Amino acid sequence: MNNPDWRDKNKLVGHVAIAFFFILISIATTALGQNPIIRDDRGREFRTDTMPQRIVSLAPNITEILFTLGASRQVAGVTRYCDYPPEAATRAKIGGLIDPDIERIRDLAPDLVIAFRGNPLERLDRLERLGLRVFVLDIGYRLSEIPNLVEKIGAVIGRSEEAAALVRTMNEKAGRVASVLAAIAARPRVFLKLQGEGLWTCGRESYFTDLIEKAGGLSVTAGLPKNWLEYGVENLVRDAPDLIVVLPRSEDDFTQTRTWLKKRPGLREMSAVRDDRILRLDENAASRFGPRLFEALEELARLLHPEKF
């Protein structure tokens, strides 16, 4: 019992056991992703080691991302504007973007509400006071921000692997377009007309401006420090864009807009209108800040540079 060699051996075994214990903890922590915490764009912390079973989405692009990530069964409620994919229409409606129904959301008993900064802060605060977890995301201005958006949603709903695969797909689409357009000789000057009456368009703070640039064009309104604005006929005549891209909801809407441009005094004399250089880009896909925007990128690049595709 008083043998020093015996005591030394026991100490050695003890040290080895302790070291092995900490190695196991390290391996387990790594396997769990080391830090099962993610912050939303307000800086609030959310755990990612549990998968929410009932999610309410407060924006169409968030709904699309949830369904694309395979979380359709987890989606309990959506806004009245969430119409893609078609299955989204079967979910309970909780109001609109700026008027979400607090009582309706509460009654759905979600364990996660995913919102964006365009939703009224006062209503988001009310949801939190009811004890609901509200994950808030920023409104993006560049296509390069969409992968991060997808990754955050994937993490908070327990679908990080699906999010990583979707990000790879989006990056591949953007890469193909960039490669095809790498050697273009010139960029057409583009005026983007939103659906509806008048000349509503996008400014520097809109992701549409970034979309046009990445598709190989130059927006004539890119220098305006706004998100959305109504443009004057005189300004558009002065700008004399090479192409007019219209975002209609249907083929009939496009026909009506095209006819309006051709009849409107001042506009009908523009070369882009006179020579029928009026192009259609699908409004539903292009107006959602989500994965389908990369499909719109490919479509717009083909419209602006058909010779390259």
N, C-alpha and C positions, 0 to 999 in steps of 0.2 A: 504493500500500500504506500510505502514511502519511497518507492523507486522513482527517481526524477525522470527517467526515460518514459515511464508510463504516463506521468502528468503531461509531459511535452507532447506525446502522441495524442492524448485526449484534447489538448488545446488545439493541435493542428486539425483534428477532425472537426472540432467546433467551428474553427475559422472557415474551413472548407464548406461546412454546411451553411453557415451564414452567407458566404459569398454565393453559393449555389442558389440560396433563397432569393437574394437580390437579383440574380441573373434571371430567374423565373419571372419575377415581378416586371423586370425590364422587358422581357419577351412578351408577356401578357399585355403590358401597356402599349407596346408597339403594335401588337395585333389589333388592339382596340382603336388605333388611330392616335394614340398618345394623349390627345386633348379632345374629349368628346363635347367640346363647347364651340359654338359659332356665334358671332355677333351679327345682328341685323344692321341696317344702314343708319339706325339711330344709336348704335353702340350697345343695345340691350343683349344680354347673354341668353343663349338657348342651348339646351343639351341636345346632342345628336345621337345618343345611344339608345333612344327609344323611337319607335315609329308611330307617329300620330295615326289614329284610325278614323277620325272625322275632321275633315279640313273644309274651311270656308274660304273661297277665293273672292277677293274684292276687285279684280281686274281681268279683262279678257286675255291679256298676254300671260298672266299667271296661270289662268285656267288651262290654256293651251300647253304650257310647260308641264303642268301637273299630269295631264293626260298623256303627253308625249313620253314622260318618264315612267309610264305604266302605273300611275297612282289613281286610276279612274275610280276604283272601288273605295278609295279613301275620301273622295270629293263628295261632301254632303250638301254644299250650297254654292251658288255662283251668282253673278250679277245678271241683270236682264240683257246685257250686251254680250254675254259669253255664248257665242253661237258656233264655235269651232273647238274641237270636232263636233259633228252633229250630236253625239252622245251627251255633250254638255247640256243640251236643251232639256234633257230628262231630269236634271238636278233641280232641287228646290231653289227658287229665286229669292234673293235677299235685297232687291232694290237695285239702284244704279251705283255709279262710281262716286257721285257726290251726295247721294241720299240713301246710303245703306240703312236698312231697317234693323235697328239695334235689337228690338224684341224678337224679331224673326230669327236673327242670328243666334241669340241666346237660346231660343227654343230648339234650335238644331243641335245644341249641346256639343259644339266642336271642341276638340282638344288642341286645335291650332287654327288661327285666322291669319291668312297671308294677305297683306295690304301693300299699298304703295303710297308715296308721298302726295299723290294727287287726291287721295281720299281725305276728307276733312279731318284734321287733327282732333277736333273736339269729339267726333264720333269714335275715333280710335281710342281716345282716352276713356270714353264711357265704356267701351268694350273691356278695357283693362280693369276698370273699377269693378266690373262684374266678375272679375277673376279669370277672364279668358286670356290665353297666350296670343299676343298679336305680333307677328313677325313683319316688320315694315321694310320695304325695299325702295331705293331711289328710282327716279325716272331717268332712263339713260338717254344720252345724246349721240353716242357713237356705236357702230356695229360691234366694235371691239369690246364693248361692255356687256354684251349679251352672254358670252360664255361664263363670266363671273356671276351673272344673275342666275343662270342655270345651275351652276355649281352650288350656290348658296341655297337655292330651293331644294336641290337634290340632297344636300347635307341635312337640312332641317326636317325633311320628311323621311330620312333613312334610305335614300336611293342614290348614294354617291357614285356607285359603279355605273348606273344607268346615265347619270348626269355626265360622267367622264366620257362615255361612249357618244353621247349626243354632242358634246363639245368637239370631239374629234371630227364628227361628221360635218359640223358647221365650219370648222377651220379648214377642212378639206375643200368644201365648196368655195369658200373665200379664196383659198389658195389657187384653185383652178381658174377662177375669174381673173385674179391678179396676174397669173402666168400668161393667160391668153391676151390680156390687154397690155402686157409689159412693153410691147413695141408699137403701140398705136401712134400714128403720125399726128393726129389732132384730136382734140376733145370738143364735141359739139356743145354749144351753149344751150342750156335747157331751162324752160319754164315749167314748173310742176303746178298743175291745177288740181286742187282738191275737189271732191264731189260737192255739188251744190251750186247755188246761184252766185254770180260774181266771180272775182278772180282771187279767191282765197288760196294762199300758197304758204311756203315754209321759209323761215329765215335761218340765220347762222346757228341758232340754238336748237334746231330740229334735227333729228337723226336722218330725215329725208335728205338734207343737204349732204350728209356724209354718205348716204346711199348713192346719190347721184355721182359723187366724186369717185367712189369705189367702183362704180359701173362704167367709168370712163367718160363722164360728162362734167360740165361746169354749170352749176346753178346760177342763173342771172340774179337771184335774190340772196346769194350766199353771204353778202356783206352786210345784210340788215340784222341788227342786234335784237332779234325777236325769235320766238318759236313759231307762231302762226300769225299771219296778217292778211288783210285784204289789200290787193295791189291795184293801183290805178291804171286805167286803159292807156293814158298818156305815157306812163312809166314803161308799160310793156311795149308799146310801139317804139319808144326810144331805145329800149334794150334790144329789140329785134332778135329774139332767140332763134336758133337754127331749128329747134324742135320744141313741141309742146307735148308734155306727158300728162295724161289725164288719169285720175284715179276714180273710176266709176264703180258702182256696186253691181252693175249688170251691163249686158250688151246694149239693152235699151237705153240705159242711162248714158252710156258712151255716145250712142247715136244722137241723143238729145243735146248733149254738151257740144259735140262736134257741129251740129246744125246751128246751135247758138253762136259759136265762135265764127262761123261762116256768114252769119247774118248781122252780127254786131258791128255797127259803124265804127270805123277805126281799126278794129281787129281783123275784119275781112280783107283789108288791104295788105296786111302783113304777109311776107313771103311764106312763113311757116304755115299760115292758115290757107293762103291762096293755093299753095302747092301741096296741100293736104299732108303736111308733115306733122300730123297729130297722132300720137301713139297712146295705146291703152295699157295701163299696168293694173293688175288686179288689186282692188282696194282692200279686200278682206285680208289678204296675205301681207300686203305692204304696210298696213296701218297698225299692225300689232308688233310691239317691241319684243320679239321672241324668235324661235328657231325658223319659222317660215320666212322671216325677213331675208334669210340667206337664199331661199328659193326666189324671192323677189329680186335679189341682187343679180342672180343668174339671168332672170327674165329681162331685167332692165338692161343689162350688159348686151344681150342679144338684140334688143330694140335699138340701142344706140350704136352698136357696131355689128350689124348683121354679117358683114364680110368676114368677121373673125370667127364665126360659129358655123 
